[in-house]
Amino acid sequence: MTTKEIGETIKNRRKALGLNQADVALGCHVGARFLSDLENGKETAEIGKVLLVLQMLGIEVSLSEAN
């Protein structure tokens, strides 16, 4: 999955829940600019903050090792 795809997933879920960026940012204790950058696929997002956003929106992350 690319950062762009992750951002689109986050944006789609946020909208499906009827939340705006400010609501999610406040609930995750991150800045609205950070959330905007994340939804736009910016590659420099801090992983800890990304995980907070995913958790708040109820998005599960699954990891697997490449062979």
C-alpha positions in Angstrom: 0.0 0.0 0.0 1.3 3.5 -0.8 1.1 6.6 1.3 -1.4 8.0 -1.2 -3.7 4.9 -0.7 -3.4 5.1 3.1 -4.4 8.8 2.9 -7.4 8.0 0.7 -8.5 5.3 3.1 -8.3 7.6 6.0 -10.1 10.4 4.2 -12.9 8.0 3.0 -13.4 6.6 6.5 -13.5 10.0 8.1 -16.1 11.2 5.7 -18.1 8.0 6.1 -18.2 8.7 9.8 -19.4 12.2 9.2 -16.3 13.8 10.7 -14.3 16.8 9.5 -10.5 17.1 9.7 -10.7 19.4 12.7 -12.8 16.9 14.7 -10.4 14.0 14.0 -7.3 16.1 14.6 -8.6 17.3 17.9 -9.6 13.7 19.0 -6.2 12.4 18.1 -4.3 15.4 19.6 -2.6 16.1 16.2 -2.7 19.3 14.1 -5.2 19.7 11.3 -2.3 20.4 9.0 -0.8 17.0 9.9 -4.1 15.3 9.1 -4.4 17.1 5.8 -0.9 16.1 4.9 -1.6 12.5 5.9 -4.8 12.4 3.8 -2.8 13.8 0.8 -0.2 11.0 1.1 2.7 13.0 2.4 5.5 10.6 3.1 7.0 12.3 6.1 4.1 11.7 8.5 5.2 10.4 12.0 4.1 6.8 12.4 2.9 7.2 16.0 0.5 10.0 14.9 -0.6 7.9 11.9 -1.4 5.0 14.2 -3.5 7.4 16.5 -5.6 8.5 13.5 -6.1 5.0 12.3 -7.2 3.8 15.8 -9.6 6.7 16.2 -11.2 6.0 12.9 -11.4 2.2 13.6 -9.0 1.3 10.7 -7.1 -1.9 11.4 -3.5 -2.4 10.2 -2.3 -5.8 9.2 1.4 -6.5 8.7 3.0 -9.5 7.1 6.6 -10.3 6.3 7.7 -10.4 2.7 9.3 -13.6 1.6 
